[in-house]
Amino acid sequence: MVKWIPELYKYKHISFDLWLTLIKSHPEFKAKRNLLYKDFFAINKPIDKVAAVIRKFDVLTNSINEKVGRNFDTFEIYYLIIDALGIDIETYNITRLQEFYNLTETLLLEYKPVLLRDDIPSFFKQLHEEGKTTNILSNTAFIKGSSLRKVLESYGLDEYFTFQAYSDETGFSKPAYQMYEYAYAEILKTGSIAKHEVLHVGDNAISDYHGAINFGFNAHLIINTPINEPHLQPA
């Protein structure tokens, strides 16, 4: 783990991004989720067209969130997608969208995101034993924080985090100052910890590295994807 995140001994508290930092999508999840979109909303278009539109709005809403510092609601993204696929949004009220989300969550837990490293559980156990406090600070889009908590619980990791903060719950997205300010307020509840004693770890140079540095935290950038691939929460 020293090579993964060097010099951890310098910090009292370590904040972690989630997607592409600790977990990644199950290889079968996206394809099955795209089929669920097509079937649930009765979309009369090829599945590759459905997948392309979903990906488009994943990238677009993530980019907007990073620029304005706010958070697109999951249901807002649903409406954008089905409108772009030729479905009258008046056909689906919030209750129906919640039904779709529930099915998506069931699918997510069946095809659960996988850990990026096999030694992540032992790593967090060691941090805990050394007296380090930790948290999750993650932007969300299609998958809400409530569902991600269930994923972390299934891996037995939830017990190691002092708190988990997700953009759909805070209303702000990294790299917004307010998202890091929220995290720091929660961190201070654990004790007297200066900003420079906090390390934020993530894979996104804009949201995780520069966002943390600009707030006053230290930061460690994980490079684990091809250079031209967007660092997004998987759609």
Secondary structure, DSSP 8 states (H G I E B T S, - for coil): -TTTSTTGGG-SEEEE--BTTTEE--TTHHHHHHHHHHHHTT--S-HHHHHHHHHHHHHHHHHHHHHHS----HHHHHHHHHHHTT--GGG--HHHHHHHHHHHHHHHHHT--EESSTTHHHHHHHHHHTT-EEEEEE--SSS-HHHHHHHHHHTT-GGGEEEEEEHHHHS--TT-HHHHHHHHHHHHTTS---GGGEEEEES-IIIIIIHHHHHT-EEEE---S-TTS------
